[in-house]
């Protein structure tokens, strides 16, 4: 992936030099949750591939508005290769989705991306490095501890810079869902359905974000031509390695489909390819009647 020398986003906050971890509120601004619940969420995230923000929301019943945020000084621009890479990929998502929305006379409002180390307060509660990258709808920010890329490469078997770019594009996909109203529909559904039904909806939400990442990849390559041989395969491998069934098989030796919240490896690959091949958001309707 020929990313060096490309535009870097100004919407990146490098907070690695700041202390973090002070809790500002519950996930989604709901009721607070004790340490036991956090441990359950972290274990579930590693064992089952579940977004810890989803787990914590289920444990505490969800609800509420965004957690209070403190005024912060402007963050310095990342100067290291990892930070610059993230800023470059985020910039390209801004270019792609800005142009895409402009074609239908709509304005794209990009998310901010926060690079942190260890733990950091967010609009959805305290983010932890062990959670992996996540998107917080309450403050419209993507959060990532870059040590996750070491995990992706060394523990999950998904090396390569485009695999890393796919991770960012997936989280930006959740931002698109927030802008397009899908996140609000999920919040509403949480109050009406069982935990099992909500997990099934979560799978559809995650697969749609994978599909959106595929749409981005297609338009990104068309505009920049910066992908090299093997890059797409890196992203497909990453999607496969973080499928619920693969993560469960590695962590516990058995697969429990009823506990899926992100989809199987085959499903994640299929929906990323759907977006990549079609290049249109309308082709990413994972909530339709078509089998996943």
DRENZA-583884 format. One line per 8 residues: number of its first residue (from 1); for each residue x, z, y of C-alpha. Coordinates in nm, 2 decimals, m for minus. Layout:
N
NUM> X:Z:Y ~ ...;
REM end
This chain:
292
1> 0.00:0.00:0.00 ~ 0.17:m0.12:0.32 ~ 0.05:0.16:0.55 ~ 0.36:0.21:0.76 ~ 0.34:0.09:1.12 ~ m0.05:0.08:1.11 ~ m0.26:0.26:1.37 ~ m0.29:0.64:1.33;
9> m0.61:0.82:1.41 ~ m0.63:1.06:1.70 ~ m0.90:1.25:1.51 ~ m0.66:1.45:1.30 ~ m0.59:1.82:1.35 ~ m0.27:1.94:1.20 ~ m0.33:2.32:1.15 ~ m0.06:2.38:0.89;
17> 0.13:2.60:1.13 ~ m0.16:2.83:1.20 ~ m0.27:3.14:1.00 ~ m0.60:3.09:0.82 ~ m0.84:3.26:0.58 ~ m1.04:3.48:0.81 ~ m1.40:3.43:0.71 ~ m1.63:3.30:0.98;
25> m1.95:3.29:0.78 ~ m2.11:3.18:0.45 ~ m2.10:2.83:0.32 ~ m2.34:2.63:0.53 ~ m2.38:2.93:0.75 ~ m2.60:3.11:0.50 ~ m2.57:3.46:0.36 ~ m2.22:3.58:0.30;
33> m2.08:3.58:m0.06 ~ m1.84:3.83:m0.22 ~ m1.51:3.78:m0.37 ~ m1.66:3.75:m0.72 ~ m1.86:3.45:m0.61 ~ m1.56:3.29:m0.46 ~ m1.37:3.33:m0.79 ~ m1.66:3.18:m0.98;
41> m1.66:2.89:m0.75 ~ m1.29:2.82:m0.77 ~ m1.29:2.85:m1.15 ~ m1.59:2.62:m1.17 ~ m1.42:2.37:m0.94 ~ m1.11:2.34:m1.16 ~ m1.29:2.37:m1.49 ~ m1.59:2.14:m1.42;
49> m1.49:1.93:m1.13 ~ m1.76:2.09:m0.91 ~ m1.72:2.08:m0.54 ~ m1.68:2.45:m0.46 ~ m1.89:2.41:m0.14 ~ m2.18:2.31:m0.37 ~ m2.11:2.60:m0.61 ~ m2.10:2.86:m0.34;
57> m2.42:2.72:m0.18 ~ m2.60:2.75:m0.52 ~ m2.47:3.10:m0.57 ~ m2.59:3.22:m0.23 ~ m2.91:3.02:m0.22 ~ m2.80:2.79:0.07 ~ m2.98:2.78:0.40 ~ m2.89:2.86:0.75;
65> m2.71:2.67:1.03 ~ m2.35:2.61:1.09 ~ m2.11:2.91:1.10 ~ m1.98:3.01:1.44 ~ m1.65:2.85:1.54 ~ m1.39:2.97:1.78 ~ m1.23:2.76:2.05 ~ m0.89:2.64:1.93;
73> m0.60:2.49:2.11 ~ m0.53:2.12:2.06 ~ m0.35:2.06:1.73 ~ m0.01:1.88:1.74 ~ 0.01:1.53:1.60 ~ 0.14:1.53:1.24 ~ 0.49:1.39:1.23 ~ 0.57:1.41:0.86;
81> 0.50:1.12:0.62 ~ 0.21:1.29:0.45 ~ 0.04:1.37:0.78 ~ 0.10:1.02:0.91 ~ m0.03:0.87:0.60 ~ m0.36:1.07:0.62 ~ m0.39:0.97:0.99 ~ m0.34:0.61:0.90;
89> m0.60:0.60:0.63 ~ m0.85:0.79:0.85 ~ m0.78:0.53:1.13 ~ m0.87:0.25:0.89 ~ m1.20:0.42:0.79 ~ m1.28:0.43:1.16 ~ m1.20:0.06:1.20 ~ m1.40:m0.04:0.89;
97> m1.71:0.17:0.95 ~ m1.70:0.11:1.33 ~ m1.72:m0.26:1.27 ~ m1.97:m0.23:0.99 ~ m2.21:m0.02:1.20 ~ m2.16:m0.24:1.51 ~ m2.30:m0.54:1.31 ~ m2.64:m0.36:1.29;
105> m2.62:m0.25:1.66 ~ m2.54:0.11:1.56 ~ m2.25:0.33:1.68 ~ m2.03:0.50:1.42 ~ m1.94:0.86:1.49 ~ m1.61:0.93:1.30 ~ m1.53:1.27:1.15 ~ m1.23:1.47:1.24;
113> m0.99:1.55:0.97 ~ m0.81:1.89:0.94 ~ m0.48:1.93:0.76 ~ m0.44:2.29:0.66 ~ m0.22:2.50:0.43 ~ m0.34:2.77:0.20 ~ m0.67:2.87:0.36 ~ m0.86:2.79:0.68;
121> m1.19:2.88:0.85 ~ m1.44:2.60:0.86 ~ m1.80:2.55:0.97 ~ m1.89:2.59:0.60 ~ m1.69:2.91:0.54 ~ m1.33:2.96:0.45 ~ m1.17:2.66:0.29 ~ m0.91:2.72:0.02;
129> m0.63:2.49:m0.10 ~ m0.75:2.54:m0.46 ~ m1.08:2.38:m0.37 ~ m0.92:2.04:m0.31 ~ m1.03:1.82:m0.02 ~ m1.39:1.86:0.10 ~ m1.62:1.76:0.38 ~ m1.82:2.01:0.58;
137> m2.15:1.88:0.72 ~ m2.19:2.17:0.96 ~ m1.88:2.08:1.17 ~ m1.85:1.71:1.05 ~ m1.49:1.76:0.95 ~ m1.29:1.66:0.64 ~ m1.05:1.93:0.52 ~ m0.74:1.87:0.31;
145> m0.44:2.07:0.20 ~ m0.18:1.80:0.12 ~ m0.06:2.00:m0.18 ~ m0.37:1.86:m0.35 ~ m0.18:1.53:m0.37 ~ 0.08:1.70:m0.59 ~ m0.20:1.82:m0.81 ~ m0.35:1.47:m0.82;
153> m0.02:1.32:m0.93 ~ 0.13:1.59:m1.15 ~ m0.16:1.77:m1.31 ~ m0.44:1.51:m1.30 ~ m0.24:1.20:m1.38 ~ m0.34:1.00:m1.08 ~ m0.03:0.90:m0.88 ~ 0.00:0.64:m0.60;
161> m0.07:0.62:m0.23 ~ m0.40:0.43:m0.28 ~ m0.52:0.70:m0.51 ~ m0.46:0.93:m0.22 ~ m0.64:0.70:0.02 ~ m0.94:0.69:m0.22 ~ m0.97:1.06:m0.19 ~ m1.00:1.04:0.19;
169> m1.24:0.75:0.17 ~ m1.46:0.95:m0.07 ~ m1.48:1.24:0.17 ~ m1.55:1.01:0.46 ~ m1.83:0.87:0.24 ~ m1.99:1.22:0.25 ~ m1.97:1.19:0.63 ~ m2.16:0.87:0.61;
177> m2.42:1.04:0.40 ~ m2.45:1.30:0.67 ~ m2.50:1.04:0.94 ~ m2.75:0.85:0.73 ~ m2.96:1.15:0.65 ~ m2.88:1.19:0.28 ~ m2.72:1.53:0.33 ~ m3.03:1.67:0.50;
185> m3.24:1.54:0.21 ~ m3.02:1.72:m0.03 ~ m3.05:2.04:0.17 ~ m3.42:2.01:0.16 ~ m3.43:1.94:m0.21 ~ m3.22:2.25:m0.28 ~ m3.52:2.46:m0.17 ~ m3.76:2.28:m0.40;
193> m3.58:2.21:m0.73 ~ m3.40:2.41:m1.00 ~ m3.03:2.45:m1.02 ~ m3.01:2.20:m1.30 ~ m3.21:1.94:m1.11 ~ m2.99:2.00:m0.80 ~ m2.68:1.94:m1.01 ~ m2.83:1.61:m1.12;
201> m2.89:1.51:m0.76 ~ m2.54:1.62:m0.67 ~ m2.40:1.37:m0.93 ~ m2.59:1.09:m0.75 ~ m2.46:1.21:m0.41 ~ m2.10:1.21:m0.54 ~ m2.13:0.87:m0.70 ~ m2.27:0.73:m0.38;
209> m1.97:0.86:m0.20 ~ m1.75:0.68:m0.46 ~ m1.94:0.36:m0.40 ~ m1.90:0.40:m0.02 ~ m1.52:0.44:m0.08 ~ m1.53:0.11:m0.27 ~ m1.71:m0.06:0.02 ~ m1.44:0.07:0.25;
217> m1.17:m0.06:0.02 ~ m1.31:m0.41:0.02 ~ m1.34:m0.44:0.40 ~ m1.01:m0.27:0.45 ~ m0.83:m0.52:0.24 ~ m1.02:m0.81:0.40 ~ m0.91:m0.70:0.75 ~ m0.56:m0.58:0.68;
225> m0.44:m0.72:0.35 ~ m0.23:m0.41:0.30 ~ m0.30:m0.35:m0.06 ~ m0.04:m0.44:m0.31 ~ m0.05:m0.52:m0.68 ~ m0.17:m0.21:m0.87 ~ m0.33:m0.04:m0.57 ~ m0.69:m0.09:m0.69;
233> m0.59:0.03:m1.03 ~ m0.45:0.35:m0.88 ~ m0.79:0.42:m0.72 ~ m0.98:0.34:m1.04 ~ m0.75:0.57:m1.23 ~ m0.80:0.85:m0.98 ~ m1.18:0.81:m1.01 ~ m1.15:0.83:m1.39;
241> m0.92:1.13:m1.39 ~ m1.15:1.34:m1.17 ~ m1.47:1.26:m1.37 ~ m1.65:1.57:m1.49 ~ m1.61:1.48:m1.86 ~ m1.24:1.42:m1.83 ~ m1.18:1.75:m1.63 ~ m1.39:1.95:m1.88;
249> m1.21:1.80:m2.18 ~ m0.87:1.89:m2.03 ~ m0.97:2.24:m1.92 ~ m1.19:2.36:m2.21 ~ m1.17:2.10:m2.48 ~ m1.55:2.03:m2.47 ~ m1.78:1.83:m2.25 ~ m2.11:1.98:m2.11;
257> m2.30:1.70:m1.95 ~ m2.57:1.94:m1.82 ~ m2.30:2.10:m1.59 ~ m2.19:1.77:m1.43 ~ m2.20:1.75:m1.05 ~ m1.97:1.46:m0.98 ~ m2.04:1.22:m1.27 ~ m1.85:1.11:m1.57;
265> m1.52:0.91:m1.54 ~ m1.70:0.59:m1.64 ~ m1.97:0.65:m1.38 ~ m1.72:0.72:m1.10 ~ m1.53:0.41:m1.19 ~ m1.84:0.20:m1.22 ~ m1.98:0.30:m0.87 ~ m1.64:0.26:m0.70;
273> m1.63:m0.09:m0.84 ~ m1.99:m0.16:m0.74 ~ m1.89:m0.09:m0.38 ~ m1.57:m0.28:m0.41 ~ m1.74:m0.59:m0.55 ~ m2.05:m0.59:m0.33 ~ m1.90:m0.46:0.00 ~ m2.24:m0.34:0.12;
281> m2.39:0.01:0.16 ~ m2.73:m0.11:0.04 ~ m2.56:m0.17:m0.30 ~ m2.48:0.20:m0.33 ~ m2.83:0.33:m0.40 ~ m2.75:0.58:m0.67 ~ m3.09:0.75:m0.61 ~ m3.28:0.44:m0.74;
289> m3.42:0.39:m1.08 ~ m3.12:0.21:m1.22 ~ m2.92:0.41:m1.48 ~ m2.61:0.56:m1.34;
REM end
